[in-house]
Amino acid sequence: MCYNNCVKKIVLLFSIFLLNIILANPCFAIKIGLQTDAASSAIGTSVKGTIIDANTNHTICDLEAMKGYEIKPYHNLMAILYNGTYYKVNSDNIVIKTQSPGFVSAKGKWYRGIIMIQNKNGKLTVINNVPLEDYIKGVVPSEMPSSWAFEAHKAQAIAARSYALANLGKRARYGYDLKDTPEDQAYGGASKETPDTNYAVEQTKGIVLTYNMKVINAYYSASAGGQTNVDSWGGSLPYLRSVPSFDENVKKNGHGVGMSQHGANNLAKQGYNAYQILQYFYKDVKFARVNPQSYN
């Protein structure tokens, strides 16, 4: 097996360049779709919370800590279930937020940031508006087991952050940026966070993969079956390469384009760091840190 030599030869061709870049559209938060066309949504807050009319910025009502509420469409507005009775909410667009540091709840999970609920044609769209780094904290342990190697978690954080920034507005027709499923990136909110994966996110804060000074669409999948694929849905991108994926110990799972998550973990266990792993799976890429002035 020449895989170790292959990795070393490729990694040695590159230096790690850490540049500062400014996003064309400054990103202070990202909107993640939790539910679309929902008939109802169960919400709550871990501390005392508030429901705000997003159209007027006026407070609608306060929420008790650790108490469940249900929101339903009511004609073109909404209604909230409280102590067994539904009360009309005179808005089609509301925000659920905490009054002190804490978490908001939807879909049976805790989230950082705020929850936005919109009545669209008699169905609810539920969105988590969350600082980008907090979003990545909910992606890494959802996409990769928290028991895996620390350098693999760091590589996952950089790839996930790159994918998110490269795909802002992808689901704009629904009112949010990305879905919370593997169709974009699996995202379990604060409920999925662990100290180890959070530390990996913090250690790579703001770092993204770039090609020609643009953040790349850093595709990845669970495993590539021994060799990564360069065909990205009908075309090839210049930063993709076909290389041994170091995941022959598991069955192929996913499209096989870009980084293999199993392969990243296996390389990390062999002593490679996150930057070497990423430069192995992606061709001619550089690392950049998003300018803090355009960051959260």
C-alpha positions as YAML, in Angstrom:
chain: A
units: angstrom
residues:
- id: 1
  name: MET
  ca: [0.00, 0.00, 0.00]
- id: 2
  name: CYS
  ca: [1.49, 3.36, -1.03]
- id: 3
  name: TYR
  ca: [-1.21, 5.51, 0.57]
- id: 4
  name: ASN
  ca: [1.01, 7.06, 3.24]
- id: 5
  name: ASN
  ca: [3.56, 8.05, 0.62]
- id: 6
  name: CYS
  ca: [0.79, 9.45, -1.58]
- id: 7
  name: VAL
  ca: [-0.41, 11.67, 1.23]
- id: 8
  name: LYS
  ca: [3.08, 12.89, 2.08]
- id: 9
  name: LYS
  ca: [3.94, 13.71, -1.54]
- id: 10
  name: ILE
  ca: [0.76, 15.70, -2.06]
- id: 11
  name: VAL
  ca: [0.91, 17.53, 1.28]
- id: 12
  name: LEU
  ca: [4.54, 18.54, 0.76]
- id: 13
  name: LEU
  ca: [3.60, 20.32, -2.45]
- id: 14
  name: PHE
  ca: [1.62, 22.91, -0.53]
- id: 15
  name: SER
  ca: [2.25, 25.50, 2.13]
- id: 16
  name: ILE
  ca: [-0.43, 26.65, 4.48]
- id: 17
  name: PHE
  ca: [-1.39, 30.22, 3.64]
- id: 18
  name: LEU
  ca: [-3.65, 31.88, 6.17]
- id: 19
  name: LEU
  ca: [-5.10, 34.98, 4.55]
- id: 20
  name: ASN
  ca: [-7.67, 37.46, 5.73]
- id: 21
  name: ILE
  ca: [-10.64, 37.77, 3.40]
- id: 22
  name: ILE
  ca: [-13.75, 39.91, 3.53]
- id: 23
  name: LEU
  ca: [-17.00, 38.36, 2.42]
- id: 24
  name: ALA
  ca: [-18.88, 40.23, -0.29]
- id: 25
  name: ASN
  ca: [-21.99, 39.90, 1.91]
- id: 26
  name: PRO
  ca: [-20.95, 40.16, 5.57]
- id: 27
  name: CYS
  ca: [-22.28, 37.17, 7.47]
- id: 28
  name: PHE
  ca: [-23.28, 37.82, 11.06]
- id: 29
  name: ALA
  ca: [-25.67, 34.88, 11.19]
- id: 30
  name: ILE
  ca: [-27.04, 32.10, 9.05]
- id: 31
  name: LYS
  ca: [-30.66, 31.02, 8.66]
- id: 32
  name: ILE
  ca: [-31.26, 27.27, 8.91]
- id: 33
  name: GLY
  ca: [-34.57, 25.76, 7.87]
- id: 34
  name: LEU
  ca: [-35.86, 23.40, 10.57]
- id: 35
  name: GLN
  ca: [-39.38, 22.85, 9.23]
- id: 36
  name: THR
  ca: [-41.09, 23.77, 5.96]
- id: 37
  name: ASP
  ca: [-44.84, 23.50, 5.26]
- id: 38
  name: ALA
  ca: [-45.45, 22.37, 8.85]
- id: 39
  name: ALA
  ca: [-48.97, 22.07, 10.29]
- id: 40
  name: SER
  ca: [-47.70, 23.06, 13.75]
- id: 41
  name: SER
  ca: [-44.51, 23.64, 15.70]
- id: 42
  name: ALA
  ca: [-43.69, 22.95, 19.35]
- id: 43
  name: ILE
  ca: [-41.50, 25.69, 20.82]
- id: 44
  name: GLY
  ca: [-40.05, 26.79, 24.16]
- id: 45
  name: THR
  ca: [-37.11, 28.41, 25.92]
- id: 46
  name: SER
  ca: [-34.70, 27.17, 28.58]
- id: 47
  name: VAL
  ca: [-35.00, 30.48, 30.46]
- id: 48
  name: LYS
  ca: [-37.74, 33.07, 30.41]
- id: 49
  name: GLY
  ca: [-38.45, 34.00, 26.80]
- id: 50
  name: THR
  ca: [-40.40, 36.35, 24.57]
- id: 51
  name: ILE
  ca: [-42.43, 36.12, 21.37]
- id: 52
  name: ILE
  ca: [-41.97, 39.20, 19.19]
- id: 53
  name: ASP
  ca: [-43.92, 40.33, 16.14]
- id: 54
  name: ALA
  ca: [-41.18, 40.44, 13.51]
- id: 55
  name: ASN
  ca: [-43.21, 42.88, 11.40]
- id: 56
  name: THR
  ca: [-43.49, 45.54, 14.12]
- id: 57
  name: ASN
  ca: [-40.83, 44.48, 16.66]
- id: 58
  name: HIS
  ca: [-43.51, 44.64, 19.38]
- id: 59
  name: THR
  ca: [-43.64, 42.05, 22.17]
- id: 60
  name: ILE
  ca: [-46.59, 39.67, 21.82]
- id: 61
  name: CYS
  ca: [-46.16, 37.69, 25.05]
- id: 62
  name: ASP
  ca: [-43.64, 36.27, 27.49]
- id: 63
  name: LEU
  ca: [-42.79, 32.57, 27.73]
- id: 64
  name: GLU
  ca: [-42.17, 30.64, 30.93]
- id: 65
  name: ALA
  ca: [-38.86, 28.80, 31.22]
- id: 66
  name: MET
  ca: [-38.91, 25.09, 30.39]
- id: 67
  name: LYS
  ca: [-42.57, 25.15, 29.36]
- id: 68
  name: GLY
  ca: [-43.78, 23.80, 26.04]
- id: 69
  name: TYR
  ca: [-45.97, 25.79, 23.66]
- id: 70
  name: GLU
  ca: [-47.49, 24.96, 20.29]
- id: 71
  name: ILE
  ca: [-47.78, 27.34, 17.36]
- id: 72
  name: LYS
  ca: [-50.33, 26.69, 14.59]
- id: 73
  name: PRO
  ca: [-51.39, 28.61, 11.49]
- id: 74
  name: TYR
  ca: [-54.65, 30.51, 11.98]
- id: 75
  name: HIS
  ca: [-55.92, 31.75, 8.62]
- id: 76
  name: ASN
  ca: [-53.13, 34.10, 7.50]
- id: 77
  name: LEU
  ca: [-51.94, 34.65, 11.10]
- id: 78
  name: MET
  ca: [-51.01, 32.24, 13.92]
- id: 79
  name: ALA
  ca: [-52.31, 30.87, 17.20]
- id: 80
  name: ILE
  ca: [-50.45, 29.72, 20.31]
- id: 81
  name: LEU
  ca: [-51.56, 26.91, 22.62]
- id: 82
  name: TYR
  ca: [-51.25, 27.94, 26.28]
- id: 83
  name: ASN
  ca: [-52.67, 25.91, 29.18]
- id: 84
  name: GLY
  ca: [-54.97, 24.00, 26.86]
- id: 85
  name: THR
  ca: [-56.39, 27.03, 25.04]
- id: 86
  name: TYR
  ca: [-55.42, 28.54, 21.69]
- id: 87
  name: TYR
  ca: [-54.91, 32.31, 21.56]
- id: 88
  name: LYS
  ca: [-54.72, 34.27, 18.32]
- id: 89
  name: VAL
  ca: [-51.38, 35.86, 17.47]
- id: 90
  name: ASN
  ca: [-51.90, 38.91, 15.28]
- id: 91
  name: SER
  ca: [-48.88, 38.30, 13.08]
- id: 92
  name: ASP
  ca: [-47.77, 36.05, 10.27]
- id: 93
  name: ASN
  ca: [-44.10, 36.41, 11.24]
- id: 94
  name: ILE
  ca: [-42.85, 35.92, 14.81]
- id: 95
  name: VAL
  ca: [-39.54, 35.53, 16.62]
- id: 96
  name: ILE
  ca: [-38.93, 33.43, 19.73]
- id: 97
  name: LYS
  ca: [-35.95, 34.57, 21.81]
- id: 98
  name: THR
  ca: [-34.63, 34.27, 25.35]
- id: 99
  name: GLN
  ca: [-34.58, 37.17, 27.80]
- id: 100
  name: SER
  ca: [-31.19, 36.09, 29.20]
- id: 101
  name: PRO
  ca: [-28.49, 33.68, 27.97]
- id: 102
  name: GLY
  ca: [-30.13, 30.36, 27.19]
- id: 103
  name: PHE
  ca: [-31.54, 28.18, 24.43]
- id: 104
  name: VAL
  ca: [-34.64, 28.15, 22.26]
- id: 105
  name: SER
  ca: [-36.44, 24.94, 21.35]
- id: 106
  name: ALA
  ca: [-38.08, 23.56, 18.20]
- id: 107
  name: LYS
  ca: [-38.40, 20.07, 16.70]
- id: 108
  name: GLY
  ca: [-37.65, 18.64, 20.16]
- id: 109
  name: LYS
  ca: [-34.11, 20.09, 20.18]
- id: 110
  name: TRP
  ca: [-32.34, 23.02, 21.80]
- id: 111
  name: TYR
  ca: [-30.79, 25.70, 19.61]
- id: 112
  name: ARG
  ca: [-28.64, 28.77, 20.07]
- id: 113
  name: GLY
  ca: [-29.75, 32.03, 18.46]
- id: 114
  name: ILE
  ca: [-33.43, 32.69, 17.83]
- id: 115
  name: ILE
  ca: [-36.35, 30.83, 16.26]
- id: 116
  name: MET
  ca: [-38.31, 32.51, 13.47]
- id: 117
  name: ILE
  ca: [-41.76, 31.21, 12.47]
- id: 118
  name: GLN
  ca: [-43.61, 32.40, 9.39]
- id: 119
  name: ASN
  ca: [-47.09, 31.56, 8.13]
- id: 120
  name: LYS
  ca: [-46.78, 30.97, 4.40]
- id: 121
  name: ASN
  ca: [-50.03, 30.02, 2.66]
- id: 122
  name: GLY
  ca: [-51.43, 28.37, 5.77]
- id: 123
  name: LYS
  ca: [-48.30, 26.36, 6.61]
- id: 124
  name: LEU
  ca: [-45.43, 27.16, 8.95]
- id: 125
  name: THR
  ca: [-41.79, 27.70, 8.06]
- id: 126
  name: VAL
  ca: [-39.57, 27.35, 11.13]
- id: 127
  name: ILE
  ca: [-36.07, 28.84, 10.98]
- id: 128
  name: ASN
  ca: [-33.12, 28.96, 13.37]
- id: 129
  name: ASN
  ca: [-31.31, 32.28, 12.91]
- id: 130
  name: VAL
  ca: [-27.95, 31.55, 14.54]
- id: 131
  name: PRO
  ca: [-24.39, 32.96, 14.60]
- id: 132
  name: LEU
  ca: [-22.30, 31.04, 12.09]
- id: 133
  name: GLU
  ca: [-19.80, 29.63, 14.59]
- id: 134
  name: ASP
  ca: [-22.67, 28.38, 16.77]
- id: 135
  name: TYR
  ca: [-24.15, 26.74, 13.69]
- id: 136
  name: ILE
  ca: [-20.87, 24.93, 13.00]
- id: 137
  name: LYS
  ca: [-20.88, 23.69, 16.62]
- id: 138
  name: GLY
  ca: [-24.17, 21.96, 15.85]
- id: 139
  name: VAL
  ca: [-22.95, 20.57, 12.50]
- id: 140
  name: VAL
  ca: [-19.65, 18.90, 13.44]
- id: 141
  name: PRO
  ca: [-21.08, 16.31, 15.92]
- id: 142
  name: SER
  ca: [-24.11, 15.80, 13.65]
- id: 143
  name: GLU
  ca: [-21.91, 15.00, 10.64]
- id: 144
  name: MET
  ca: [-19.09, 13.15, 12.42]
- id: 145
  name: PRO
  ca: [-19.12, 11.00, 15.59]
- id: 146
  name: SER
  ca: [-17.89, 12.97, 18.60]
- id: 147
  name: SER
  ca: [-15.62, 10.05, 19.55]
- id: 148
  name: TRP
  ca: [-13.49, 10.48, 16.40]
- id: 149
  name: ALA
  ca: [-10.04, 12.05, 16.27]
- id: 150
  name: PHE
  ca: [-9.69, 15.74, 17.17]
- id: 151
  name: GLU
  ca: [-7.89, 16.66, 13.92]
- id: 152
  name: ALA
  ca: [-10.71, 15.04, 11.94]
- id: 153
  name: HIS
  ca: [-13.18, 17.24, 13.85]
- id: 154
  name: LYS
  ca: [-11.11, 20.31, 12.98]
- id: 155
  name: ALA
  ca: [-11.08, 19.30, 9.29]
- id: 156
  name: GLN
  ca: [-14.84, 18.78, 9.45]
- id: 157
  name: ALA
  ca: [-15.33, 22.22, 11.03]
- id: 158
  name: ILE
  ca: [-13.33, 23.96, 8.28]
- id: 159
  name: ALA
  ca: [-15.10, 22.02, 5.51]
- id: 160
  name: ALA
  ca: [-18.54, 22.68, 7.03]
- id: 161
  name: ARG
  ca: [-17.82, 26.38, 7.49]
- id: 162
  name: SER
  ca: [-16.60, 26.63, 3.90]
- id: 163
  name: TYR
  ca: [-19.68, 24.83, 2.57]
- id: 164
  name: ALA
  ca: [-21.99, 27.09, 4.58]
- id: 165
  name: LEU
  ca: [-20.41, 30.33, 3.39]
- id: 166
  name: ALA
  ca: [-20.22, 29.16, -0.22]
- id: 167
  name: ASN
  ca: [-23.93, 28.29, -0.14]
- id: 168
  name: LEU
  ca: [-25.49, 31.26, 1.62]
- id: 169
  name: GLY
  ca: [-28.92, 31.85, 0.11]
- id: 170
  name: LYS
  ca: [-29.10, 28.42, -1.51]
- id: 171
  name: ARG
  ca: [-32.64, 27.91, -0.15]
- id: 172
  name: ALA
  ca: [-33.68, 31.57, -0.37]
- id: 173
  name: ARG
  ca: [-37.02, 30.68, -1.98]
- id: 174
  name: TYR
  ca: [-37.99, 29.14, 1.37]
- id: 175
  name: GLY
  ca: [-36.76, 32.11, 3.40]
- id: 176
  name: TYR
  ca: [-33.57, 30.55, 4.74]
- id: 177
  name: ASP
  ca: [-30.03, 29.65, 3.66]
- id: 178
  name: LEU
  ca: [-29.66, 25.89, 4.23]
- id: 179
  name: LYS
  ca: [-31.66, 22.90, 5.40]
- id: 180
  name: ASP
  ca: [-30.76, 21.12, 8.64]
- id: 181
  name: THR
  ca: [-30.44, 17.75, 6.88]
- id: 182
  name: PRO
  ca: [-27.61, 16.01, 4.97]
- id: 183
  name: GLU
  ca: [-29.18, 17.44, 1.82]
- id: 184
  name: ASP
  ca: [-27.11, 20.44, 2.89]
- id: 185
  name: GLN
  ca: [-25.44, 19.68, 6.23]
- id: 186
  name: ALA
  ca: [-26.79, 17.70, 9.18]
- id: 187
  name: TYR
  ca: [-27.42, 20.13, 12.04]
- id: 188
  name: GLY
  ca: [-28.68, 19.11, 15.47]
- id: 189
  name: GLY
  ca: [-28.32, 22.45, 17.23]
- id: 190
  name: ALA
  ca: [-27.01, 22.82, 20.77]
- id: 191
  name: SER
  ca: [-28.54, 19.44, 21.65]
- id: 192
  name: LYS
  ca: [-25.78, 17.71, 19.64]
- id: 193
  name: GLU
  ca: [-22.85, 19.76, 20.93]
- id: 194
  name: THR
  ca: [-20.01, 18.18, 22.91]
- id: 195
  name: PRO
  ca: [-17.01, 19.82, 24.61]
- id: 196
  name: ASP
  ca: [-14.54, 18.12, 22.25]
- id: 197
  name: THR
  ca: [-16.30, 19.09, 19.02]
- id: 198
  name: ASN
  ca: [-16.95, 22.62, 20.29]
- id: 199
  name: TYR
  ca: [-13.23, 22.95, 20.99]
- id: 200
  name: ALA
  ca: [-12.44, 21.86, 17.42]
- id: 201
  name: VAL
  ca: [-14.74, 24.60, 16.12]
- id: 202
  name: GLU
  ca: [-13.19, 27.19, 18.43]
- id: 203
  name: GLN
  ca: [-9.65, 26.19, 17.40]
- id: 204
  name: THR
  ca: [-10.51, 26.80, 13.73]
- id: 205
  name: LYS
  ca: [-12.74, 29.87, 14.20]
- id: 206
  name: GLY
  ca: [-13.29, 31.68, 10.93]
- id: 207
  name: ILE
  ca: [-10.97, 29.44, 8.90]
- id: 208
  name: VAL
  ca: [-12.21, 28.43, 5.44]
- id: 209
  name: LEU
  ca: [-10.89, 26.74, 2.32]
- id: 210
  name: THR
  ca: [-10.36, 28.99, -0.70]
- id: 211
  name: TYR
  ca: [-9.49, 28.63, -4.36]
- id: 212
  name: ASN
  ca: [-8.53, 31.75, -6.33]
- id: 213
  name: MET
  ca: [-9.51, 33.87, -3.29]
- id: 214
  name: LYS
  ca: [-13.05, 32.48, -3.18]
- id: 215
  name: VAL
  ca: [-14.48, 30.20, -0.50]
- id: 216
  name: ILE
  ca: [-14.97, 26.76, -2.02]
- id: 217
  name: ASN
  ca: [-18.02, 24.55, -2.00]
- id: 218
  name: ALA
  ca: [-16.27, 21.98, 0.19]
- id: 219
  name: TYR
  ca: [-18.21, 18.83, -0.60]
- id: 220
  name: TYR
  ca: [-17.72, 15.83, 1.67]
- id: 221
  name: SER
  ca: [-19.39, 12.51, 2.32]
- id: 222
  name: ALA
  ca: [-19.21, 9.68, 4.83]
- id: 223
  name: SER
  ca: [-17.02, 7.41, 2.68]
- id: 224
  name: ALA
  ca: [-15.94, 7.09, -0.93]
- id: 225
  name: GLY
  ca: [-15.28, 3.35, -1.13]
- id: 226
  name: GLY
  ca: [-11.52, 3.60, -1.60]
- id: 227
  name: GLN
  ca: [-11.25, 6.43, -4.17]
- id: 228
  name: THR
  ca: [-12.76, 9.91, -4.18]
- id: 229
  name: ASN
  ca: [-14.82, 11.16, -7.10]
- id: 230
  name: VAL
  ca: [-14.32, 14.41, -9.04]
- id: 231
  name: ASP
  ca: [-17.72, 14.47, -10.74]
- id: 232
  name: SER
  ca: [-19.77, 17.09, -8.87]
- id: 233
  name: TRP
  ca: [-23.23, 16.57, -10.31]
- id: 234
  name: GLY
  ca: [-22.54, 16.93, -13.99]
- id: 235
  name: GLY
  ca: [-19.24, 18.80, -13.89]
- id: 236
  name: SER
  ca: [-15.85, 18.93, -12.26]
- id: 237
  name: LEU
  ca: [-14.58, 21.74, -10.06]
- id: 238
  name: PRO
  ca: [-10.89, 22.74, -10.26]
- id: 239
  name: TYR
  ca: [-10.26, 22.09, -6.55]
- id: 240
  name: LEU
  ca: [-11.57, 18.52, -6.59]
- id: 241
  name: ARG
  ca: [-9.25, 15.56, -7.09]
- id: 242
  name: SER
  ca: [-9.56, 11.78, -7.25]
- id: 243
  name: VAL
  ca: [-7.30, 10.23, -4.62]
- id: 244
  name: PRO
  ca: [-7.26, 7.13, -2.41]
- id: 245
  name: SER
  ca: [-9.87, 7.90, 0.22]
- id: 246
  name: PHE
  ca: [-8.41, 5.91, 3.15]
- id: 247
  name: ASP
  ca: [-11.83, 4.47, 3.92]
- id: 248
  name: GLU
  ca: [-11.60, 1.04, 2.34]
- id: 249
  name: ASN
  ca: [-12.43, -0.38, 5.78]
- id: 250
  name: VAL
  ca: [-16.05, 0.76, 5.35]
- id: 251
  name: LYS
  ca: [-18.66, 0.50, 2.61]
- id: 252
  name: LYS
  ca: [-19.13, 3.50, 0.32]
- id: 253
  name: ASN
  ca: [-21.72, 5.85, 1.77]
- id: 254
  name: GLY
  ca: [-22.55, 9.03, -0.11]
- id: 255
  name: HIS
  ca: [-21.47, 10.75, -3.32]
- id: 256
  name: GLY
  ca: [-17.73, 10.33, -2.69]
- id: 257
  name: VAL
  ca: [-16.89, 13.88, -3.81]
- id: 258
  name: GLY
  ca: [-14.32, 15.84, -1.81]
- id: 259
  name: MET
  ca: [-13.36, 14.79, 1.70]
- id: 260
  name: SER
  ca: [-14.18, 11.33, 2.96]
- id: 261
  name: GLN
  ca: [-15.16, 11.68, 6.62]
- id: 262
  name: HIS
  ca: [-14.03, 8.13, 7.44]
- id: 263
  name: GLY
  ca: [-10.85, 8.82, 5.49]
- id: 264
  name: ALA
  ca: [-10.25, 12.04, 7.41]
- id: 265
  name: ASN
  ca: [-10.58, 10.17, 10.69]
- id: 266
  name: ASN
  ca: [-8.23, 7.40, 9.55]
- id: 267
  name: LEU
  ca: [-5.63, 9.96, 8.43]
- id: 268
  name: ALA
  ca: [-5.96, 11.83, 11.73]
- id: 269
  name: LYS
  ca: [-5.32, 8.59, 13.61]
- id: 270
  name: GLN
  ca: [-2.13, 8.20, 11.55]
- id: 271
  name: GLY
  ca: [-0.90, 11.59, 12.77]
- id: 272
  name: TYR
  ca: [-1.98, 13.99, 10.01]
- id: 273
  name: ASN
  ca: [-3.38, 17.34, 11.09]
- id: 274
  name: ALA
  ca: [-6.54, 18.99, 9.81]
- id: 275
  name: TYR
  ca: [-4.72, 21.19, 7.30]
- id: 276
  name: GLN
  ca: [-2.81, 18.28, 5.79]
- id: 277
  name: ILE
  ca: [-6.01, 16.24, 5.57]
- id: 278
  name: LEU
  ca: [-7.86, 19.00, 3.76]
- id: 279
  name: GLN
  ca: [-5.00, 19.73, 1.37]
- id: 280
  name: TYR
  ca: [-4.94, 16.06, 0.53]
- id: 281
  name: PHE
  ca: [-8.63, 15.82, -0.38]
- id: 282
  name: TYR
  ca: [-8.90, 19.24, -2.10]
- id: 283
  name: LYS
  ca: [-6.50, 20.42, -4.83]
- id: 284
  name: ASP
  ca: [-4.65, 23.76, -4.90]
- id: 285
  name: VAL
  ca: [-6.58, 25.20, -1.97]
- id: 286
  name: LYS
  ca: [-5.43, 27.79, 0.53]
- id: 287
  name: PHE
  ca: [-6.70, 28.59, 3.99]
- id: 288
  name: ALA
  ca: [-8.16, 31.95, 4.90]
- id: 289
  name: ARG
  ca: [-9.71, 33.47, 7.98]
- id: 290
  name: VAL
  ca: [-12.83, 35.50, 7.40]
- id: 291
  name: ASN
  ca: [-12.31, 39.10, 8.42]
- id: 292
  name: PRO
  ca: [-13.59, 39.52, 12.01]
- id: 293
  name: GLN
  ca: [-15.40, 42.73, 11.02]
- id: 294
  name: SER
  ca: [-17.68, 40.70, 8.76]
- id: 295
  name: TYR
  ca: [-17.96, 37.81, 11.17]
- id: 296
  name: ASN
  ca: [-19.87, 36.93, 14.32]
...
